[in-house]
Amino acid sequence: MGAAVFFGCAGIAFGPALALVLLTVAAEPLRVIILVAGAFFWLVSLLLASLIWFISVHLSDQEDSKLQYGLLVFGAAVSVLLQEVFRFAYFKLLKKADEGLAMISEDGRSPISLKQMAYVSGLSFGIISGVFSVINILADSIGPGIVGIHGDSPYYFITSAFLTMALVFLHTFWGVIFFDACEKRRYWCLGLVVASHLVTSGLTFLNPWYEASLVPIYIITVCMGVWAFFTAGGSFRNVLKCLSCKQEEDNRVMMYSALQVPFED
């Protein structure tokens, strides 16, 4: 039973992310490098946030439960803000790297677009965030023991898996929106990304009241997904073409009269 729960929850949490990596990232070495580097940036932000929370806990009264809960909320907010700061730092680094790649390219163009870098970096933030948020839960799901035997919710593991999947998608969408906002200097978009990240993190404190946390988080995920879709250049016409599975006919006509046969010596 423990193995079934482990593999089932792991598949829910990381199945879509694994599919995205295999289909859109793994075949391109440059995207793999961006994916790994993005995970490193997120880890540094987590390290700094953990250090701030650790120091604040040890400088406070550890017997005061309300104070410790407040420090936990404070640590989550600091972690969110540091993640967004490092997302901005990663944007600046990739922007410089993009300019360098364009300079050494034969045609003067970068081999990867800014939108692609935004997508891969957001996916990297999401995957590493999901790993650190659910890895201990997955380890406990193997057993021994059964969740809910003492009256607790038996849906702890599966809701944690769905929450992790939502966070992976959210980080991917936030990356696309954040990079586009930085490029176009749309500061209100940056504010909405940070605010939605703070709200999502705050909603997790409502657990184990899962209906009040998971449903709003998935509503935010859908809204951010639609926003990221149109930010990346998507349209309803593209969606209809994809659903119809019809290939658009090429109506262009080549003027063969413009072709010339090379002269023979």
Disulfide bonds with the S-S distance in Angstrom:
none
